[in-house]
């Protein structure tokens, strides 16, 4: 699997940029099939921890975790009412901290969860993070 959410077109499910899709699939093959160590995947959700009114998100493939632009985009947070609000997020010590003034007691976070999301979390490879959710609602 290769994440291509940053290569697509909102009006066409088939990315026109086939070359970069192929390059990402080749990175996966080099590492997973041919056992040539390479950065082949962007940040991949691992687990989360609630810390007061914030949620700490931990990832695999997180070396050099950052955003492609100033500030992280694409995060939503919800409390026990299951209503998601757009959230603020920042990278701190290799994890992402997520919060919103509208959610005092968070229970769940979603990232890039929707059609054509504005999401920009990457790692040192520049590959995008995979969309995820922490809830099972």
N, C-alpha and C positions, 0 to 999 in steps of 0.2 A: 504494500500500500504506500502511496506517496500523496502527501497533502498538496493540493494545487489551488486552494481557495484564493490565493493572491494572483493566479494566472488567468482566471476565468472572466467571463463576460456576463453581466446580469441578465442579458437577453438571450443567451445561448449557453446551454449546458456543456457544449463541446468547446474546450479551450482552443483558440486559434493558434496559440503558441505551443505547438506540439514538441518543438525542440527542447524547451525547458522541462516539459512533462517527461520526456524521454530521459533527460539528464538525471532527473530525480529518481526515476525508476532504476537507472543504471547505478546510482549511488547505493540504493538498497541491495541490488544484486552483488555489487562489489563486496559489501560488508557481510551480508547474510548468506550468500551462496558461495562466493569465492574466498571468503574469510580475509579480505584485505581491509584492515581497519580504516574506516572513513566516517566522517560526520554524514550520516545518511537520513537523518530525521530531525525535524524541529522539536521544540519542547512538547512532551507528551504527558498529559495529566497523570499523576500518580496517586495523590491523596490530598486531604485538606485538614485544617485544624481551625476551630473557632477560638479566637482570642479576644474576648470582650465584644466590641461592636465591629470587629474586623475578622476577615477570614484569610488565613495563610494557605496558599496553594503551592504544593510541591510537585515537581516534574522530574521525569527521566529526560535524558538528552538536554540537560539544562546548563551546560557549560557556556558561559558568556551570554546568558539570557538577557534580553533587552527588547526594545521596541524599534521598529523601523523608522518611526517619526518621533517627535517630541510627545511624550505621554503615551500611556497605553490606552487602547480603544477596544471595544467589543465585550466588556465585562458587564454582567448584570448580577444583581444580588437580591435575595428574597428572605423574608422572615417566615414565621410559622403560618402567616396568612396566604402564603404561596403566590404573592404578587411580586413580580420582578420589577426592579428599578435599575436604570442605568447607574453604573458605579464608577467610582474613581479607583485607580489601581496604580501600584508602583512596584518596581523590582527592588528588593532588599535582600542582600545576602543570598542570592541564588534562588529566591522564591518570590512569588507575587503576593502582595498584600492588597486585599480588595475591601472597599467600604462604601457606604452611602449614608448621607445625613438622614435619609428617609427610612433607614432600616436600623433600629436600635439593637435588635437581637437577631443577627443573621443566622440562617440555617442552610442556605444553599447558594451556589454561584454557578453561572453559566458563562461560557466564552464562545463567541462566534456562533451563537445559537440562533440561526435564522437564515432567511434567503439573502444571499449576497451581503454577508456581514462586513462591516468596517472593522477589521481586526488587524493588529500589527505586532503581535508577540512573536519573537524569533529567538534563536540562539546564535552562537558564534558562526555557525555555518550560513546564517541568513535564511535558513529554511523556516517556513511558518509553523506556528503551533497548530496542533490538531484541535478542532472544536471539541468541547466537552461540557458536561454538566455534572454536578455533584449530587443532584437529587435523583430520585427514582419515581417521581410523581406521574 
